[in-house]
Structures are given as C-alpha cells and as structure tokens.
Amino acid sequence: MIADQIVLANKEKKASYSKDKTSEKPIRSIVKSISWRVIGTLDTIIISWIITGTLTLAFSIGVVELVTKMVLYFFHERIWNNIGWGK
C-alpha cells in the first residue's frame, strides 16, 4: 500500500543531521528567526501604539512578543526540517 511505501521510505532515509545536506544549520534558523522577528515586532509595536496610544505599553508588548515568537519560530523551523513533504 501507499502508506507502507511512505513508512519504509522514511526508515531508509534516516540520516543524521550532519549527513543531511538539504537541511538548514541551526544558526541559519536562528538568524532567520531574528530577522523575521524584527519585522514582526516593529509591526506589533506600531499596531499596539495605534490601539493603546501609549508608546511605553506598545514597546512592552513588543518585547514580550519578540522573545516568545523567536523561540516558537526556531522550534517550528527545526520541526519542518524533519518533514520530507514538499522537498
């Protein structure tokens, strides 16, 4: 069946990270997460400032959002590097 072929193919492809040339290095995921979060955080700060009218509150929201979403994005990228679909 198709499911059996997928499972068998995945078992045969089990290579260590260092041997997987199509995967990104963790440092690349970190740099991508930082660059994306700078853009996203500026957006959040501007929207928060417009809604609250308080720049201090907007920056506080932006800082919390920056840290939490960088961590989430890093793990999101690492998980997707282990998924073979669409490569």
C-alpha positions, 0 to 999 in steps of 0.5 A: 500500500501507499502508506507502507511505501511512505513508512519504509521510505522514511526508515531508509532515509534516516540520516543524521543531521550532519549527513543531511545536506538539504537541511538548514544549520541551526544558526541559519534558523536562528538568524532567520528567526531574528530577522523575521522577528524584527519585522514582526515586532516593529509591526506589533509595536506600531499596531499596539501604539495605534490601539493603546496610544501609549508608546511605553505599553506598545514597546512592552508588548513588543518585547514580550512578543519578540522573545516568545515568537523567536523561540516558537519560530526556531522550534517550528523551523527545526520541526519542518526540517524533519518533514520530507513533504514538499522537498 
